[in-house]
């Protein structure tokens, strides 16, 4: 703030800054992020996809927040067993993340007690039928699969063998893949009715993923066609889910998402969505501006190189500062433009009539200035 106000000889107080910040809606950063993502996916010619699908990894995490009564009430807390059972304030966060292009399609921050499944449902309005959702075991719920099937969205989910009888039987059968009919339990029917979802049995496909150490993974998907979507491809797809985990690591460690700048609900939401916006900006700019350069570099070097995402995130601050400065200049010109017009406003004379004068002869050499 000192640097910002340095050239203006303007002083400010902490209270004034806090009051002005409280007027800034967190949705502004979500809107800016929507604009940049929409521009990227509309204009970029090299969006990475898998068989026409945009691969979307959905996962959640927790965020430790500073202590304040407002945050305890808004996000919840739990009691620790150390330091005199002090309250630790936590929030639940979740992302729908483009795994191949490293862009967060939708991000949510809610109360700590909000389930990852509920947050996943919030993401669905931002996703399309051209997206393939890849999720871990926490999302293997019948009502979610029914919702996605009803919306004609494709999914690939890992299931818990000890929670799914059919998955357990499939593991013991030693089969590589199998088409099954999944019927809802009474609890699943209740969940579907609460959400207005059809709970008719689902025709799904189970796929085994061999694991060298430990029990094999079981994946369930509505990609039934085993000729178009081979078993080996689906096994490989689940391994591509890892970038969403790496994204949380980037946000928490490199972007310092938990190093928040305020103790109010609005301040936390502002920090969360501005960091998501900046992370997406860094990914979009770095991948686009360096694409050809990285291709040429890897052609002449023995090893394959990739961008340093931490450096990409850090260096976007300079870009943001320049854009902000230019926008400030534009805003100043617009204000000047508006003030000049206001100062030159004319009186509106209602019901004024002026007799028409018929002119004969040549045009006058000079014209009176036009008045509305």
C-alpha positions, -999 to +999 in steps of 0.1 A: +000+000+000+029+024+007+042+018-028+007+023-043+002+056-026+039+068-028+035+090-060+002+105-048+013+119-015-017+104+001-017+089+036-041+062+048-049+044+080-054+007+088-091+015+096-097+032+063-081+003+044-102-022+064-134-003+057-128+000+020-118-037+018-151-047+034-169-033+005-152-056-020-172-086-029-154-119-031-175-127-062-155-101-081-125-125-082-148-154-092-162-132-121-127-122-132-116-159-131-147-169-152-138-142-178-102-154-182-112-191-183-139-185-208-115-166-230-088-193-226-111-222-236-127-203-264-096-188-280-067-212-272-060-236-301-041-262-281-065-272-252-055-307-242-082-334-241-086-371-239-108-386-267-127-353-268-132-351-230-118-325-208-105-345-178-118-330-145-104-342-112-126-334-082-111-334-047-113-316-014-091-305+014-092-285+046-079-250+053-068-239+087-080-203+094-069-177+120-091-177+151-119-152+154-155-156+167-169-148+133-148-175+116-157-200+143-194-193+136-190-192+098-167-221+092-167-243+123-139-257+145-127-287+164-111-291+198-075-302+199-060-324+226-031-300+232-027-264+243-057-265+267-081-278+241-078-247+220-102-242+191-088-247+157-108-230+130-111-250+097-129-246+064-136-273+038-124-264+003-129-283-030-119-280-066-130-292-100-097-292-117-087-295-154-060-322-151-044-318-185-044-280-187-039-273-150-068-249-145-093-248-117-127-248-133-146-242-101-135-238-064-156-237-033-149-228+003-176-238+029-182-248+065-158-275+079-187-299+083-198-297+047-191-330+030-169-334-001-199-349-018-220-318-012-191-296-025-189-319-056-226-312-063-218-275-062-192-280-089-216-297-114-232-265-127-198-254-140-192-286-159-205-299-192-212-332-210-178-329-226-161-333-192-150-367-178-150-365-140-123-385-122-127-390-084-113-410-055-132-433-031-148-405-011-171-398-040-184-434-046-221-426-037-250-439-057-269-406-056-239-388-072-235-414-099-273-412-106-270-374-108-242-375-132-259-402-153-291-380-154-271-350-165-253-372-191-219-365-176-192-391-177-173-403-146-146-426-134-146-433-096-126-455-074-147-476-051-140-491-017-142-529-019-152-532+018-181-508+013-194-522-020-205-558-020-203-560-058-168-545-058-157-571-032-172-599-053-155-585-084-121-585-067-125-621-056-136-631-092-102-621-106-120-607-136-104-577-154-137-559-161-174-565-157-207-548-166-229-546-135-263-533-125-261-511-094-293-509-073-297-483-046-299-491-010-327-476+011-303-448+023-293-441-013-330-439-023-335-413+005-306-392-008-320-393-043-355-383-032-340-354-012-324-341-045-352-350-069-330-376-087-343-408-104-330-438-084-335-464-110-307-491-112-276-480-131-258-500-157-221-494-150-187-509-157-162-521-132-125-522-140-096-537-121-063-517-117-035-541-107-013-527-078+021-542-071+019-538-034-015-541-017-051-547-029-060-540-065-080-508-071-116-511-084-129-483-107-165-478-117-176-458-147-205-451-170-182-454-201-196-488-210-182-492-245-151-513-240-140-509-276-139-471-275-127-469-239-103-498-233-096-512-199-059-501-201-069-465-210-092-463-180-065-476-157-042-449-170-068-422-166-072-427-129-034-421-125-039-388-142-059-376-112-027-366-093-025-330-106-055-320-085-035-331-054-005-311-066-027-281-071-036-281-034+001-283-025+008-253-047-021-233-032-011-241+004+027-240+003+037-218-027+006-195-027+004-195+011-034-200+010-034-205+048-015-173+054-046-152+053-048-114+056-080-111+077-102-126+103-136-120+088-157-142+065-153-117+037-116-114+040-111-152+040-133-156+009-115-127-008-081-143-002-093-177-013-108-166-046-081-141-055-055-169-050-075-193-073-077-165-098-040-158-097-031-195-099-053-199-130-038-168-145-002-181-139-011-214-155-029-200-185-001-174-192+028-197-186+015-226-207+005-204-236+034-180-238+061-207-233+045-236-253+066-233-285+097-224-265+094-255-243+088-277-274+120-263-291+140-267-259+130-303-253+139-311-289+176-301-284+181-313-248+187-348-237+161-347-209+126-334-209+120-301-191+088-286-176+079-252-163+085-243-126+049-236-114+061-219-083+081-194-104+051-190-127+029-181-098+054-157-083+060-138-115+023-132-122+024-104-096+043-082-119+018-088-147-011-081-123+005-048-112+010-037-148-026-045-157-039-028-126-018+003-135-031+005-170-067+000-158-063+028-134-052+051-163-082+040-183-105+047-153-089+081-148-096+090-185-132+077-182-137+099-151-123+129-169-145+122-199-176+120-177-167+151-157-161+172-188-195+162-203-212+170-170-196+204-168-207+211-204-243+200-199-270+220-216-303+232-202-332+210-213-360+234-224-392+214-225-419+223-251-396+248-268-406+257-304-385+276-329-400+289-361-385+274-392-367+300-413-366+293-450-332+302-464-326+312-499-293+317-515-259+300-509-248+283-477-234+305-450-196+305-447-198+297-409-222+275-389-233+281-354-222+254-330-247+226-327-268+226-296-291+197-286 
